[in-house]
Amino acid sequence: MNDRRIVITGIGVLSPLGNDLQSTWEAMKAGRSGIAPITLMDTTDYPVKFAGEVKDFDPTPYFKKNPRDARRVDRFEAFALAGAAMAMEDAKLDLDAEDKTRIGVMIGSGIGGLGIHSEEAEKLFKGGPRRVSPFLIPYMITNMGAGLVSIEYGLGGPNMSISTACATSNHSIGEAWRIMKFGDADVMICGGAEATILPIGLAGFANMKALSTRNDEPERASRPYDVDRDGFVMGEGCGIVVLETLEHAQARGARIYAEIVGYGLSADAYHLTSPLPEGEGASRCMQMALDHAGMKPEDVDYINTHGTSTQLGDVCETKAIKRTFGDYAKNGLAVSSTKSMTGHLLGAAGGIELAACIMAIQDGVIPPTINVDNQDPECDLDVVPNVAREARVDVALSNSFGFGGHNSSIIVKRFEA
């Protein structure tokens, strides 16, 4: 791998906290929850009645080539297109002045077009095969988020969709970074999008006993590291970033948010849904990212943890951090889970959480883990409980771990020319 430096110049976010980066970040700093009763479906027969929904989202403005597609596509694809548009606008990327064959797209999804799949399956069961839409397959497949972005903007560079459950965004961004390191693109639009707050999605996760059932106070349901946590909260949205080679960004005078310096990935090779009990796989992943960055554990100021609010997951990640960071894990390292505010965006989680890391570097504020009333003694790290903290952050690490044992970590640092 060569010495090309890869920087972040644009960020696009849709989240339960807001429909852009700034509103999402302001809510994180304020410690506000985006979790509320579900409005996208009737929850009468469901044991869980709340989630983190994207609110008041109109996809139509993002489908300039064919506005009718805004009504046809799956919700996750509309999120992907909107997030990419916001990220490119934020980067002030003038596509008319660019070689579009050198601009790639890597936007993944953990589950893909679950909405259109559910709708068309119901038509099939009720009315027979002739009722099924010819758009079912194109708009169901996971890669179509990346595909639609490339089609909408004529981007002919490397194009791929990774699907590794909740590690999807980090893998997408990390592999885009790797592609650019090898000189195969000057710009990559990358991240993840997810929209699974649907009858089949809610039923599937609820029947796994993976979700919190705190229906009486949904805004307090996502409580990573708290002794009374009882499962994660479903969320939806997207987190997309624009990556550029430093040379390309400087040539066009771009504003640079931060630099990606490390990326790690590993497998637990253990269980469908449970992490390794002692966190060995996640630890190897973080160590690989540190090795790529040429950094010592003490160089990292902040970790945005996977922190899902599950009993087993939070403890295992705590053990993994201790395994990787040694004594520093409890003496100087700040960690927090922004899922306490957004819920778990599955394949989109890593994109939004990397954005939180970048903004922590920019603003000198570490977002809190809210709803920590009684911290679990097995999760004995500095989790920045309940209130954001002003602190200089030069280096931040973002963790995302997915069902199937997929682990991913990305390290970003303050940009220095």
N, C-alpha and C positions, 0 to 999 in steps of 0.2 A: 504494500500500500504506500502510495507516495505522500508527499508533504502538502498536498492541496488543503487549504483551510476552508471550512464550510461554515457559513454564517446564516443567521435567521434575520430576514428583512421584513416579513409580513406575518400577521396572525389573524385568523378568522375563527370566530367562536359563536355557536348557538348553544345555549345551556338553560337549565331550569332557573338560573339566576339572571338571565338576560339574553337578548338577541344580538349581542355584539361583545367584543372583547372588553370594552371599558365598563359597561354595566355589570358584566360578570365579575370583573376584577374588583370593582368598588363594593359589590355585595360580599365577595370573599373577605376583603379587608374589614368590612363591618361585621363579619360573622353572622350573616343572614342565611337562613335556610330557604331553599327553593322547593322544598317538599310540601305537597298539599294533596287534598283529595283528588282522585283521578276524574278528569272530565272527558277523556277521549273515548271512554267506553262505559257501559253499565256494569258496576261492580257488585250488584245485589247478591249474586250467588258465590262471590269470591271471598276467601278469608282475609285477603289484603285489599285495601281500598284506597291506597295512596301511592304516589310515585313522584318523580321529578320530571314534570312535563315542560317542553318548550311551549311558551304561550304566545298567542297572537302572531303566529308565523304565516306570512303570505309568500308562497314560493314563486308567484307569477313573475315578479320583476327579474328573476334570475334566469328565465328561459327566453332569452331574446331571439334566438333563432326560430323557435317554434313555441309560442306561449301556450298552445294547447297541451304540450307535454307536461306542463305544471299540474294538470288534472289527471294525467295518466301514470306518472312515475310513482314508485314507492316513496314513502316519506323519507326513508334514509337517503335516497338519491337526491331528493330536493335539498336535504340538509347538506349533503356533500357539495352540490353545486353552489349553494349559498355561501358555505364556508370558504370554498375556493375563491369565489368572487370577492368576498370581504378581505381575504388574505392578500390577493393580488392588488386590490385597491389600497390596502394598508401599505404594501410594499412600493406603491406607485410604479408598478411594472407596466411600461408602455409596450404592449405586444406588437404594435405596428413597427416598432424600432428594433424588434428582436428577431433572431433566427429561431423560429418556432420548432424546428427539428432538434434544437438543443434544450428545449423545455419539456420536462417529463412530468408525469402524474403518478403518484402512488398513494391512493386513498383506499383504505380497507374497511371492512365491516366484520364484526364478529358473527353476525347472523344473517345479514343481508335483507332481502325483500320479503320479510315475514308477513307484512301487511297484505301485499298483493297476492301472495301465496295463499293466505287464509281466505281472502275474498273469493278468489277463483276456485278454490277447493270447495267452498260452500255452494257456488254456482254449479259445479260439476255434480255434487251429491244431490242437489235439489232438482236440477233441470237437465242433466246429461251433458255429454262432451261438447255439443254444439254451442253451449252457453259460455264456454271458457274463452277468455279474451286472447287474441293473438299476441297481445303485449305481455302475457303472463311470463313467458320464459325470459325475454330480454330485460324486463324490469324486476324479475325475481333474483337474478343471479348477482352474486356479491360483487363481481368486478365492474358492474355497470356504473357505480358511483365514479370510479376513475375514468371509465369509458365516456360517460356523458360530459365530464369536464373537458376531456381532450377534444371531443367533437364540438362542443360549444365554442371553444376558443382556438381550434385548429392546432393543437399542441402535438407535435409529432415525435417527441423524444421518448425515452423509456417509459412504458406504461404498464403498471402491474397492480394487482390487488392481493394483499395478504390477509388471511383470515386465521388468526390465532386467538380466538375468543377475546378475553380482556387484555391481552398483550398486543392486540392488533395495531393500535396507533403507534406504539413505541417501535414495534418491528418495522412498520411502514416508514417511519421517519429514519430509523437507524439504517435500514437497507437503502433508502434514498441517499443518505449520507455516504454509504459505502460506494454506491454507483458513481456519485460525484467525485469521490476520492480517486476513482479509476479513470476519470476524465470523460465519462460517457454522457454527461449533461452539464450545462452551465447553471440551470435552474431546475428545481423540483418542487412541485406543489404536493404536499404529503400530509397524512394524518389519518383520521378515521371518522366514520359517521354511523349512527345507530338509531333505530326507531322500533322498539319491541314492546311498547306499552299497548298491548293488544290482548284479546281474550286468550289466545293460545300461549303467548309469551308469559302473561301473568300467571296463568294456570300452571304452566310448566315449572316456573321457578318456585311458585308457592307450594306445589306438591312435592318438590324436593326438600321442603322445609328450609330453604335458603334465605327467605325474606323475613324481615321484621314484620310483626303483626300489631304494632303499636298504633292501631287505628284511631285511638282517642286523642293522640297528640303527634300527628305525622311529622311536624317540623322538628321533633325531638327523637325521631325513630332511628336516624342514622347516627350512631354514637360509637365510632371507633375508639378502642382502648378503654372504654368504660366497662365496668364489671357487669352492668346490666344490659349490654348489647345483646340483641336477639336476632341478628341477620341483617343483610344489606337491603337497600332501598333501590328499586329500579329507577333509572334515569334515561334520558334520551338527548340527542343533540349531535354536535360535531366539534372537532378541534383540528384545524388545518393550519399548517405553517408553510411559508415560502422559504426554501433553502436556496442559497446562491454560493458559488465559489467566491472567495474574498476578492479575487481579481475582477470578476464580473460585477460584483456589487460596488466596488470602488470606482470602476470605470464609468458607471452611470450615476455616481454620487448618491447611492442609496443610504438611507438611515439603517444602521445595524443595531439590532436588539441585543444579540448575544452570539456566541460561537459554540457550535457543538464540537466537543473534544473527545468524547468517549461514548461507546456503545457496547453493551454486553447482552448476551443471550445464552440460555441454557435450557435443559429439560430436567424436570424432576424424575421422569421415568418411574413413576410410582403409582398413581391413582387417577381415575377419571376426574375427580373434582377436589380431592384433598391434597394439600401441599405436603412435602416431606416434613415430618414432625420437628426436626431440628433445623430446618431451613437451609440445608446444604446446597440445594439447587439455586435458590435465590441468592445465596451468598456467592456462589461461583459466578453468577451473572453480574453482580455488582463489582466483584473483583476484576472481571474481564473489562468492564467499562473503565475502572480505575487504571488498569494496565494500558489500555488504548490511550488514555489521557496522559499517561506518564505521571500520575498523581499518587500521593500518599493519602491514607484515610483522613488525616488531619487537614487536608486541603479543602475538603467539602464542608460548606457552611450549613447547608440545608438539604434535607431529603423530603420530597413530596412522596409519601408512602403509598403503596397500594391500598392499605388501610380500609378494608371493605365494611367493617363492623360485624364480622362473623367471629364466633368464639375461637375457632381453630386458626383461621387465617391471620388474625392480628397477632396472636402469640407466636406463630411460626415466622412471620416477618420480623418481629422484634428479635427473635433468636438469630435470624439471618443477619440483621444489622449488627448485632453484637459480635457475631462470628467474623464479620468483615471488618468492622471498625474498632474492635477491641475495646480498651478502656475509654477511648474517645467517644464511643457510642453513648456513654452516660456522663461524660465530662466535657461538654462543649458543643456537641452536635445537636442541632434542632431538627425535629421531624414533625410533620403534620399531615393529616388526611383531609383534603378538601372535599372528599366524598361525604363528609359529615354535612356539607352544605348542598352539594349537587346531587347526591345519590350516586349510584354506580352506572356510568354511561357505557359499560361493557366495552365494545370495540372502539368507542370514541373517547374512553376515559383518559388514555395516555396523552391524547392531543390537547385536551383542556388542561390536564395537570402539568404538561410541559409549559403551556402558556402561563400557568401560575408560577412556575419556577422562573421563567423569563421576567415576568413582572416583579417578582420578589427581588431580582437583581436590579431591575430598573428603578424601583421605588424605594428600595431599602426597607421593605415590610415583609415579614413572614406571615402568611395567612394562618389562622388558627385551626385547631380541631375543636369544633363546637360540640356541645352536649356531653362533655366530660365532667360528670358530677362526682364520680367515685372511680378514680383510675385503677384499672386492674393491676395488681402488683406484679403479674407476669408480663405486663407491657410497661416496664419501668424505664422508659426513655423520656426525654423532654419533648412532649407532644404538643407544646404551645397551646395549652388548654384554654378554650373559650374566647380568648381575646388576642387579636393580632399583635405582633411584636415588631417594633422598629429595630432593625439590625442591618448592618452592612452584609450583603450577600454577594460574594464574588464567584462562588461555585455552587451549583445546585445539581442534585441527582433526582431523577424521576423513576420510580419503580412501577411496573405493571406486570401482573402475573395472571395467567389464564387457565381455565379448565383444560385438562390434558397435560398439565405440568409445564406449560410454556412460560418462560421467564424472560423479562426484558428490562433493561436499564439504560437510561441516556443521561449523560453529563453535559451540562451547559455551563459556560463561564462568561464572566464580564469580558466584553471585547476590548482588546488592546491592539492597536495597529502595529 
